[in-house]
Amino acid sequence: MIEPAFIVLRLLQYAGAMILLGSSLFFIRALPLSGGGSAEQIPWARKLLSGSAALLSISTLLWIAGQASLLAGSVAEGLTPETLIAVVTGFDLGKAAVVRAAVAGLAMILVLSLRPARAAWLAGVLLGLVATASFAWMGHGAATEGQLGLVHLASDIVHSWAAAIWIGALVAFLLLLLARTRSAETTTALHRALHGFSGLGTLLVIALVLTGLVNSAILVGVQTVEGLWTTPYGRLLSLKLLLFVGMLGLAAKNRYRLTPALGAALDTPAMQGAAIAALRRSVFVETVLGLAVLALVAWFGTLPPPSAH
């Protein structure tokens, strides 16, 4: 039971941090600064970000308790002050987790209290960057030694940032597309958001591919490339890559087919419903694939990579 619980807690941390970072940046970069269609006018915007921050903080604290219990050999011994202090002061992953939980708690407070809204979104971005970067000390990147370790750690951080921006933006897109009613102004803002975020999407894909190659070269290696299909880590990584390709295909469809279709329908209200419904279906599937990728990362992040065999 301990291993599945750790995987779930890792997944919840990933999801919380990525929504906090990616959705906050989406509100700033993709939507109007004020007025109709702006994030300030969206009733669920602050709830989404504060909820994701709360999820991140709580799941991180539970993860720390789990690590302490694993170290002590039992839940009762793990929850003693001595064991908890040992985890958060004696291990880099514990120190990073404390930072992550604290940053998430601060983000929740600031997102709910800061005015104007843009200040709250900016706080979400900055604190989300810190929280997401801290995952590098929870994975294999922090275990690599020497100069290569610094490269691996930096690559892990950039990879996490790119994934967070993509997945967090997807969640915000999907919630916008699920709105039951919308005005002509909000529909136009939605189209501009879809069109405007596509340029950043290209940069995110490039960053994910390049850092993914670096991480794979270190963790899989040329000599142990057969580990992609002979080890549990490699098989899960291969499945992640297949899901990533699926996300790329859907993102290309959204950018080159469905977004222009919505643009063409802006002056024809009768056509907007069908265009938005098609986008909604596509973004929903892409979001599901993104969350499945996070689940796989949470899983194989607990397994030894092929290079360790």
C-alpha positions in Angstrom: 0.0 0.0 0.0 2.9 2.4 0.6 4.1 2.5 -3.0 0.7 3.3 -4.6 0.2 6.0 -1.9 3.6 7.6 -2.8 2.7 7.5 -6.5 -0.7 9.2 -5.9 0.9 11.9 -3.7 3.6 12.5 -6.3 0.8 12.9 -8.9 -1.2 15.3 -6.8 1.9 17.4 -6.2 2.7 17.6 -9.9 -0.9 18.5 -10.8 -1.1 21.2 -8.1 2.1 22.9 -9.1 1.5 22.7 -12.8 -2.0 24.2 -12.6 -0.7 26.9 -10.3 2.1 27.9 -12.7 0.6 27.1 -16.1 -2.9 28.6 -15.5 -1.5 31.7 -13.9 0.7 32.3 -16.9 -2.2 31.6 -19.2 -4.3 34.3 -17.4 -1.5 36.8 -17.9 -0.3 36.1 -21.4 -3.4 34.7 -23.2 -6.3 36.7 -21.9 -7.1 40.4 -22.0 -5.8 42.5 -19.0 -9.2 43.7 -18.1 -12.8 43.8 -19.2 -14.8 41.1 -20.9 -12.9 37.9 -21.4 -10.2 38.7 -18.9 -9.3 36.4 -16.1 -10.4 39.0 -13.7 -14.0 38.5 -14.9 -13.8 34.7 -14.6 -15.5 33.6 -11.3 -13.5 30.4 -10.9 -10.0 31.8 -11.7 -8.9 32.5 -8.1 -10.6 29.3 -6.9 -8.6 27.3 -9.5 -5.3 28.7 -8.5 -5.9 28.8 -4.7 -7.3 25.2 -4.9 -4.2 24.0 -6.8 -1.9 25.7 -4.3 -3.8 24.0 -1.4 -3.6 20.7 -3.1 0.1 21.1 -3.6 0.7 22.1 0.0 -1.4 19.3 1.6 -0.1 16.5 -0.7 3.5 17.7 -0.1 3.1 17.6 3.7 1.5 14.1 3.4 4.4 13.0 1.2 6.9 14.2 3.8 5.0 12.2 6.5 5.2 9.2 4.1 8.9 9.6 3.6 9.4 9.8 7.4 7.3 6.7 7.9 9.3 4.8 5.2 12.6 5.8 6.9 11.4 4.8 10.4 9.8 1.6 9.3 6.3 2.5 10.6 3.8 5.3 10.6 3.9 5.7 14.3 7.7 6.1 14.4 7.7 8.2 11.2 5.4 10.8 12.7 7.6 11.5 15.7 9.2 15.0 15.7 12.7 13.5 15.6 12.0 11.5 12.4 10.2 14.3 10.7 13.0 16.7 11.5 15.6 14.2 10.2 13.8 14.0 6.9 13.4 17.8 6.4 16.9 18.7 7.5 19.0 15.7 6.5 17.9 15.0 3.0 17.8 17.3 0.0 14.4 16.0 -1.1 13.0 16.8 2.4 14.4 20.4 2.3 12.9 20.8 -1.2 9.6 19.5 0.0 9.5 22.0 2.9 10.2 24.8 0.4 7.5 23.5 -1.9 4.8 23.3 0.9 5.7 26.7 2.2 5.6 28.3 -1.3 2.3 26.6 -2.0 0.8 28.0 1.2 2.0 31.5 0.4 0.7 31.2 -3.1 -2.8 30.3 -1.8 -2.8 33.3 0.5 -1.6 35.8 -2.2 -3.9 34.5 -4.9 -6.9 35.1 -2.7 -5.9 38.4 -1.3 -3.9 40.4 -3.9 -5.6 43.1 -5.8 -5.6 43.8 -8.7 -6.0 40.4 -10.2 -2.9 40.6 -12.3 -0.8 40.8 -9.2 -2.4 37.6 -8.0 -1.7 35.9 -11.3 2.0 37.1 -11.2 2.4 35.7 -7.7 1.0 32.4 -9.0 3.6 32.4 -11.8 6.6 33.3 -9.6 5.8 30.9 -6.8 4.7 28.2 -9.3 8.1 28.4 -10.9 9.8 27.8 -7.5 7.4 24.9 -6.6 7.8 23.2 -9.9 11.6 23.6 -9.9 11.7 21.8 -6.5 10.5 18.6 -8.1 14.0 18.1 -9.5 15.2 17.1 -6.0 12.4 14.6 -5.8 13.5 12.6 -8.9 16.5 11.0 -10.4 18.1 14.4 -11.5 19.4 15.1 -8.0 21.0 11.7 -7.7 23.4 12.2 -10.7 26.9 13.2 -9.5 29.5 15.6 -10.7 29.3 18.1 -13.5 26.8 15.8 -15.3 24.6 16.1 -12.2 24.3 19.9 -12.6 23.3 19.4 -16.3 20.8 16.8 -15.3 19.3 18.9 -12.5 19.0 22.0 -14.8 17.4 19.9 -17.5 14.9 18.4 -15.1 13.9 21.9 -13.9 13.4 23.3 -17.5 11.5 20.1 -18.4 9.2 20.5 -15.4 8.6 24.2 -16.2 7.7 23.5 -19.8 5.4 20.6 -18.9 3.7 22.8 -16.2 3.0 25.7 -18.5 1.5 23.4 -21.2 -0.6 21.3 -18.8 -1.7 24.2 -16.7 -2.7 26.2 -19.7 -4.7 23.2 -21.0 -6.7 23.0 -17.8 -7.6 26.7 -18.0 -8.5 26.3 -21.7 -10.7 23.4 -21.0 -12.6 25.2 -18.2 -13.1 28.2 -20.5 -14.5 25.9 -23.2 -16.8 24.2 -20.7 -18.6 27.5 -19.9 -22.3 27.2 -20.6 -22.9 30.8 -21.6 -20.5 33.2 -23.3 -20.8 36.6 -25.0 -19.4 37.7 -28.3 -16.6 39.4 -26.4 -15.6 36.3 -24.4 -15.7 34.2 -27.6 -13.4 36.6 -29.3 -11.1 36.6 -26.3 -11.1 32.8 -26.3 -10.1 32.7 -30.0 -7.3 35.2 -29.4 -6.1 33.1 -26.4 -6.0 30.0 -28.5 -4.2 31.8 -31.3 -1.9 33.8 -29.2 -0.7 30.9 -27.0 0.3 28.8 -30.0 3.6 30.6 -30.4 4.6 29.8 -26.8 3.4 26.2 -27.4 6.1 25.7 -30.0 8.8 26.9 -27.6 7.4 24.5 -25.0 7.6 21.5 -27.3 11.2 22.4 -28.3 12.1 22.7 -24.6 10.4 19.4 -23.7 12.1 17.5 -26.6 15.6 18.8 -25.9 15.5 18.3 -22.2 13.8 15.0 -22.6 16.7 13.9 -24.8 19.2 15.0 -22.2 17.4 13.2 -19.4 17.0 10.0 -21.5 20.6 10.0 -22.5 21.6 10.1 -18.8 19.0 7.8 -17.4 18.7 5.3 -20.2 22.0 5.7 -22.1 23.1 4.4 -25.5 24.5 1.2 -24.0 21.3 0.4 -22.2 18.8 1.6 -24.8 17.2 -1.9 -24.7 16.1 -1.0 -21.2 13.3 0.9 -22.9 11.5 -2.4 -23.5 13.1 -4.7 -21.0 12.7 -2.8 -17.7 9.5 -1.4 -16.0 11.0 2.1 -16.0 11.7 1.9 -19.8 8.3 0.5 -20.6 6.5 3.3 -18.7 8.8 5.9 -20.3 8.0 4.5 -23.8 4.3 4.7 -23.0 4.8 8.3 -21.8 6.5 9.1 -25.2 3.5 7.7 -27.1 1.1 9.8 -25.1 3.3 12.8 -25.7 3.1 12.2 -29.4 -0.7 12.0 -29.1 -0.7 15.4 -27.3 1.4 16.9 -30.1 -1.0 15.6 -32.7 -4.0 17.1 -30.9 -2.1 20.4 -30.3 -1.4 20.6 -34.0 -5.0 19.9 -34.8 -6.1 22.6 -32.4 -3.7 25.2 -33.9 -4.0 24.5 -37.6 -7.6 23.4 -37.9 -9.9 24.0 -35.0 -8.7 27.5 -33.9 -9.0 28.9 -37.5 -12.4 27.3 -37.7 -13.5 29.2 -34.6 -12.0 32.4 -36.1 -14.0 31.9 -39.2 -17.2 31.4 -37.1 -16.8 34.6 -35.1 -19.0 36.6 -37.5 -21.5 33.7 -37.8 -23.1 32.9 -34.4 -24.9 29.9 -35.7 -21.5 28.2 -36.5 -19.8 29.1 -33.2 -21.4 26.3 -31.2 -20.1 23.5 -33.4 -16.6 25.1 -33.6 -16.4 25.4 -29.8 -17.7 21.9 -29.3 -15.0 20.5 -31.5 -12.4 22.4 -29.6 -13.8 21.3 -26.3 -13.6 17.6 -27.3 -10.0 18.0 -28.6 -8.8 20.0 -25.6 -10.5 17.5 -23.2 -8.7 14.5 -24.7 -5.4 16.4 -24.8 -5.8 17.3 -21.1 -6.6 13.7 -20.2 -3.4 12.6 -22.0 -1.4 15.2 -20.2 -2.7 14.0 -16.8 -1.9 10.4 -17.9 1.6 11.5 -18.6 1.9 13.0 -15.1 0.6 9.7 -13.6 3.3 7.8 -15.6 6.0 10.2 -14.4 4.9 9.8 -10.9 5.1 6.1 -11.3 8.4 5.5 -13.1 10.0 8.2 -11.0 9.9 5.7 -8.1 11.7 3.0 -10.2 15.4 2.6 -10.9 16.3 3.8 -14.5 18.0 1.4 -16.9 21.4 3.1 -16.3 21.2 1.9 -12.7 21.1 -1.8 -13.7 
